[in-house]
Amino acid sequence: MRSAKLLAPLMLALFLLAVSCSTAALETEFVIRLSGTPGLEWHGGYMVVNAQGQSVSTSVQGRLPAEYRARGVIVSVSFQKQVENGLLRVEVLSGGKVVVSGETTAAYGVVAVATPR
């Protein structure tokens, strides 16, 4: 009887470990690449949803080119030009391949894209 009482918590711990490992395996390493007119000023951000459904948002600003890394299941990005002229291109890559992209040449244009689930 005593061994059964010790075995139950051990089995539960192993089950929880297996579940957490399997959800982490669903997550992907993403690269968010901003390119276009060199030196173009922009601001915006990206949100990453992890395998547990939690989201983390990050605000960023800078000049082209720029690159960010994120790990999760879904990535949603939105960036806006801070000038009238020039090209802003946004690509989200996984495994070195472009998953989703968008671009704008509009004055103060916005690029918003999200990866499929």
Buried (B, 14 or more C-beta within 10 A) or exposed (E): EEEEEEEEEEEEEEEEEEEEEEBEEEBBEBBBBBBBBEEBBBEBBBBBBBBEEEEEEEEBEBEBBBEBEBEBBBBBBBBBBBBEEBBBBBBBBBEEEEBBBBBBBEEEBBBEBBBEE
